[in-house]
Amino acid sequence: MARRCAINGKGVMVGNNVSHANNKTKRTFRPNLQNVTLMSEALGAAVKLRVSTNGLRTIEHNGGLDAYLLGTGSSKLSDDARKLKRQVTRAKAKRDAAAA
């Protein structure tokens, strides 16, 4: 399983540990990934995702998973999020057509 956020694509970064003597050794900065289950109102189901805590805060700030996906451009989303966005837009279009 890749260490990459399913929402915003945040992944592992590389840098240096720098000692007091200014010795430099390589290290990795890993994102704080959490396995979460988010409710999608358009799909009417729970969706399991591996999301960074920063991505989770962004979703909550935008008013939920559906609002975040529909309000964010596809170029900024990861592949998993793009697929989920397509499903949400189709489900929302079906529901709007049925209501009209």
NUVEX-521887 format. One record per residue (C-alpha): residue number from 1; residue in three letters; y, x, z. Coordinates in steps of 0.1 Angstrom, whole numbers, plus 5000, padded with zeros to 4 digits. Layout:
<rs>
<r><pos>NUM</pos><code>ALA</code><py>Y</py><px>X</px><pz>Z</pz></r>
...
</rs>
This chain:
<rs>
<r><pos>1</pos><code>MET</code><py>5000</py><px>5000</px><pz>5000</pz></r>
<r><pos>2</pos><code>ALA</code><py>5033</py><px>5015</px><pz>4990</pz></r>
<r><pos>3</pos><code>ARG</code><py>5060</py><px>5020</px><pz>5015</pz></r>
<r><pos>4</pos><code>ARG</code><py>5085</py><px>4999</px><pz>4996</pz></r>
<r><pos>5</pos><code>CYS</code><py>5104</py><px>4967</px><pz>5006</pz></r>
<r><pos>6</pos><code>ALA</code><py>5093</py><px>4937</px><pz>4986</pz></r>
<r><pos>7</pos><code>ILE</code><py>5129</py><px>4923</px><pz>4986</pz></r>
<r><pos>8</pos><code>ASN</code><py>5154</py><px>4950</px><pz>4980</pz></r>
<r><pos>9</pos><code>GLY</code><py>5131</py><px>4979</px><pz>4969</pz></r>
<r><pos>10</pos><code>LYS</code><py>5141</py><px>5002</px><pz>4997</pz></r>
<r><pos>11</pos><code>GLY</code><py>5116</py><px>5031</px><pz>4998</pz></r>
<r><pos>12</pos><code>VAL</code><py>5108</py><px>5065</px><pz>5013</pz></r>
<r><pos>13</pos><code>MET</code><py>5136</py><px>5091</px><pz>5011</pz></r>
<r><pos>14</pos><code>VAL</code><py>5133</py><px>5128</px><pz>5015</pz></r>
<r><pos>15</pos><code>GLY</code><py>5155</py><px>5152</px><pz>5034</pz></r>
<r><pos>16</pos><code>ASN</code><py>5155</py><px>5182</px><pz>5057</pz></r>
<r><pos>17</pos><code>ASN</code><py>5150</py><px>5188</px><pz>5094</pz></r>
<r><pos>18</pos><code>VAL</code><py>5177</py><px>5213</px><pz>5104</pz></r>
<r><pos>19</pos><code>SER</code><py>5171</py><px>5233</px><pz>5135</pz></r>
<r><pos>20</pos><code>HIS</code><py>5197</py><px>5249</px><pz>5158</pz></r>
<r><pos>21</pos><code>ALA</code><py>5190</py><px>5282</px><pz>5139</pz></r>
<r><pos>22</pos><code>ASN</code><py>5197</py><px>5263</px><pz>5107</pz></r>
<r><pos>23</pos><code>ASN</code><py>5161</py><px>5265</px><pz>5095</pz></r>
<r><pos>24</pos><code>LYS</code><py>5153</py><px>5238</px><pz>5070</pz></r>
<r><pos>25</pos><code>THR</code><py>5120</py><px>5220</px><pz>5067</pz></r>
<r><pos>26</pos><code>LYS</code><py>5112</py><px>5190</px><pz>5045</pz></r>
<r><pos>27</pos><code>ARG</code><py>5108</py><px>5156</px><pz>5061</pz></r>
<r><pos>28</pos><code>THR</code><py>5106</py><px>5120</px><pz>5050</pz></r>
<r><pos>29</pos><code>PHE</code><py>5127</py><px>5090</px><pz>5061</pz></r>
<r><pos>30</pos><code>ARG</code><py>5105</py><px>5059</px><pz>5060</pz></r>
<r><pos>31</pos><code>PRO</code><py>5120</py><px>5024</px><pz>5059</pz></r>
<r><pos>32</pos><code>ASN</code><py>5113</py><px>5001</px><pz>5088</pz></r>
<r><pos>33</pos><code>LEU</code><py>5088</py><px>4977</px><pz>5071</pz></r>
<r><pos>34</pos><code>GLN</code><py>5075</py><px>4946</px><pz>5087</pz></r>
<r><pos>35</pos><code>ASN</code><py>5048</py><px>4921</px><pz>5075</pz></r>
<r><pos>36</pos><code>VAL</code><py>5066</py><px>4888</px><pz>5077</pz></r>
<r><pos>37</pos><code>THR</code><py>5058</py><px>4852</px><pz>5067</pz></r>
<r><pos>38</pos><code>LEU</code><py>5088</py><px>4834</px><pz>5053</pz></r>
<r><pos>39</pos><code>MET</code><py>5091</py><px>4797</px><pz>5044</pz></r>
<r><pos>40</pos><code>SER</code><py>5101</py><px>4787</px><pz>5009</pz></r>
<r><pos>41</pos><code>GLU</code><py>5115</py><px>4752</px><pz>5008</pz></r>
<r><pos>42</pos><code>ALA</code><py>5113</py><px>4750</px><pz>4970</pz></r>
<r><pos>43</pos><code>LEU</code><py>5076</py><px>4760</px><pz>4970</pz></r>
<r><pos>44</pos><code>GLY</code><py>5069</py><px>4741</px><pz>5002</pz></r>
<r><pos>45</pos><code>ALA</code><py>5047</py><px>4770</px><pz>5013</pz></r>
<r><pos>46</pos><code>ALA</code><py>5048</py><px>4801</px><pz>5034</pz></r>
<r><pos>47</pos><code>VAL</code><py>5051</py><px>4834</px><pz>5016</pz></r>
<r><pos>48</pos><code>LYS</code><py>5038</py><px>4867</px><pz>5031</pz></r>
<r><pos>49</pos><code>LEU</code><py>5059</py><px>4897</px><pz>5023</pz></r>
<r><pos>50</pos><code>ARG</code><py>5063</py><px>4933</px><pz>5034</pz></r>
<r><pos>51</pos><code>VAL</code><py>5101</py><px>4935</px><pz>5041</pz></r>
<r><pos>52</pos><code>SER</code><py>5124</py><px>4961</px><pz>5056</pz></r>
<r><pos>53</pos><code>THR</code><py>5143</py><px>4949</px><pz>5086</pz></r>
<r><pos>54</pos><code>ASN</code><py>5175</py><px>4954</px><pz>5066</pz></r>
<r><pos>55</pos><code>GLY</code><py>5161</py><px>4931</px><pz>5039</pz></r>
<r><pos>56</pos><code>LEU</code><py>5152</py><px>4905</px><pz>5065</pz></r>
<r><pos>57</pos><code>ARG</code><py>5187</py><px>4905</px><pz>5079</pz></r>
<r><pos>58</pos><code>THR</code><py>5200</py><px>4901</px><pz>5043</pz></r>
<r><pos>59</pos><code>ILE</code><py>5178</py><px>4871</px><pz>5038</pz></r>
<r><pos>60</pos><code>GLU</code><py>5189</py><px>4855</px><pz>5070</pz></r>
<r><pos>61</pos><code>HIS</code><py>5226</py><px>4862</px><pz>5062</pz></r>
<r><pos>62</pos><code>ASN</code><py>5222</py><px>4844</px><pz>5028</pz></r>
<r><pos>63</pos><code>GLY</code><py>5207</py><px>4813</px><pz>5043</pz></r>
<r><pos>64</pos><code>GLY</code><py>5169</py><px>4818</px><pz>5037</pz></r>
<r><pos>65</pos><code>LEU</code><py>5145</py><px>4831</px><pz>5012</pz></r>
<r><pos>66</pos><code>ASP</code><py>5153</py><px>4807</px><pz>4984</pz></r>
<r><pos>67</pos><code>ALA</code><py>5190</py><px>4810</px><pz>4987</pz></r>
<r><pos>68</pos><code>TYR</code><py>5187</py><px>4848</px><pz>4987</pz></r>
<r><pos>69</pos><code>LEU</code><py>5165</py><px>4849</px><pz>4956</pz></r>
<r><pos>70</pos><code>LEU</code><py>5186</py><px>4824</px><pz>4936</pz></r>
<r><pos>71</pos><code>GLY</code><py>5218</py><px>4841</px><pz>4945</pz></r>
<r><pos>72</pos><code>THR</code><py>5207</py><px>4877</px><pz>4937</pz></r>
<r><pos>73</pos><code>GLY</code><py>5206</py><px>4891</px><pz>4902</pz></r>
<r><pos>74</pos><code>SER</code><py>5171</py><px>4899</px><pz>4889</pz></r>
<r><pos>75</pos><code>SER</code><py>5181</py><px>4936</px><pz>4882</pz></r>
<r><pos>76</pos><code>LYS</code><py>5186</py><px>4941</px><pz>4920</pz></r>
<r><pos>77</pos><code>LEU</code><py>5152</py><px>4926</px><pz>4930</pz></r>
<r><pos>78</pos><code>SER</code><py>5118</py><px>4943</px><pz>4931</pz></r>
<r><pos>79</pos><code>ASP</code><py>5090</py><px>4932</px><pz>4908</pz></r>
<r><pos>80</pos><code>ASP</code><py>5074</py><px>4910</px><pz>4935</pz></r>
<r><pos>81</pos><code>ALA</code><py>5107</py><px>4894</px><pz>4943</pz></r>
<r><pos>82</pos><code>ARG</code><py>5113</py><px>4887</px><pz>4906</pz></r>
<r><pos>83</pos><code>LYS</code><py>5080</py><px>4869</px><pz>4903</pz></r>
<r><pos>84</pos><code>LEU</code><py>5088</py><px>4849</px><pz>4934</pz></r>
<r><pos>85</pos><code>LYS</code><py>5122</py><px>4841</px><pz>4921</pz></r>
<r><pos>86</pos><code>ARG</code><py>5107</py><px>4827</px><pz>4889</pz></r>
<r><pos>87</pos><code>GLN</code><py>5083</py><px>4805</px><pz>4909</pz></r>
<r><pos>88</pos><code>VAL</code><py>5112</py><px>4792</px><pz>4930</pz></r>
<r><pos>89</pos><code>THR</code><py>5134</py><px>4784</px><pz>4901</pz></r>
<r><pos>90</pos><code>ARG</code><py>5106</py><px>4765</px><pz>4883</pz></r>
<r><pos>91</pos><code>ALA</code><py>5097</py><px>4746</px><pz>4914</pz></r>
<r><pos>92</pos><code>LYS</code><py>5134</py><px>4737</px><pz>4920</pz></r>
<r><pos>93</pos><code>ALA</code><py>5138</py><px>4726</px><pz>4884</pz></r>
<r><pos>94</pos><code>LYS</code><py>5107</py><px>4704</px><pz>4887</pz></r>
<r><pos>95</pos><code>ARG</code><py>5120</py><px>4688</px><pz>4919</pz></r>
<r><pos>96</pos><code>ASP</code><py>5154</py><px>4682</px><pz>4904</pz></r>
<r><pos>97</pos><code>ALA</code><py>5139</py><px>4666</px><pz>4873</pz></r>
<r><pos>98</pos><code>ALA</code><py>5117</py><px>4643</px><pz>4894</pz></r>
<r><pos>99</pos><code>ALA</code><py>5147</py><px>4633</px><pz>4915</pz></r>
<r><pos>100</pos><code>ALA</code><py>5168</py><px>4624</px><pz>4884</pz></r>
</rs>
